[in-house]
Amino acid sequence: MLRPLKNYFSKFDSETLSCLEFLRKYILKLDSTIREERKYEMPFCCIKNKIFCYLWVHKKNKANLYWYR
C-alpha cells in the first residue's frame, strides 16, 4: 500500500477499516493492471491511467464503493 493511502485508511475505526481493506484487496485482485492512486484526498483505482472506481467514507463511517464513468 502506498504511504499516503496508508495514512488515509488509518483514520477510520476498525469496522470501517476492515470493510475498506476487503474492498481494496478484492478490487486489486481482479486484474494485474489495476493500480491505486490518491486523488482528491481519496483512494482511486485505475486501469490504463483511467479511473474506474474509488472508495469513499461517509461522515457516519459508512464505507462506499463508487464506479466512475
C-alpha positions in Angstrom: 0.0 0.0 0.0 1.3 3.5 -0.8 2.3 5.6 2.2 -0.3 8.4 1.6 -3.1 5.8 1.3 -2.0 4.1 4.5 -2.4 7.5 6.2 -5.9 7.8 4.6 -7.0 4.4 5.9 -5.6 4.8 9.4 -8.1 7.5 10.4 -11.1 5.1 10.4 -12.4 2.8 13.1 -11.6 -0.9 12.9 -15.0 -1.9 11.4 -14.8 0.6 8.6 -11.1 -0.1 8.1 -11.9 -3.8 7.7 -14.5 -3.1 5.1 -12.3 -0.8 3.1 -9.3 -3.2 3.2 -11.5 -6.0 2.0 -12.9 -3.9 -0.9 -9.4 -2.7 -1.8 -7.8 -6.1 -1.8 -10.7 -7.6 -3.8 -10.5 -4.9 -6.5 -6.7 -5.2 -6.8 -7.0 -9.0 -7.3 -9.4 -8.6 -10.2 -6.7 -7.6 -12.7 -3.0 -7.2 -12.5 -3.1 -3.9 -14.4 -5.2 -2.2 -11.7 -3.3 0.2 -9.6 -4.1 2.6 -6.7 -3.7 6.3 -6.8 -4.6 9.0 -4.4 -6.6 11.9 -5.9 -8.8 14.5 -4.2 -7.7 13.0 -0.8 -9.3 9.6 -1.6 -8.1 6.3 -2.9 -8.9 5.6 -6.6 -8.3 2.5 -8.7 -7.1 3.0 -12.2 -6.7 0.8 -15.3 -4.5 2.2 -18.1 -4.4 5.6 -16.5 -8.2 5.9 -16.4 -10.1 5.9 -13.1 -12.7 3.2 -12.8 -13.7 3.3 -9.2 -13.0 4.9 -5.8 -13.5 4.2 -2.1 -15.3 6.9 0.0 -16.4 7.0 3.6 -19.5 8.9 4.6 -19.4 11.1 7.7 -21.2 8.3 9.6 -18.3 5.9 8.8 -20.2 4.1 6.0 -17.7 2.7 3.5 -18.8 3.1 -0.1 -17.5 1.9 -3.4 -18.3 4.1 -6.4 -17.9 3.2 -10.1 -16.5 6.0 -12.2 -18.0 6.7 -15.6 
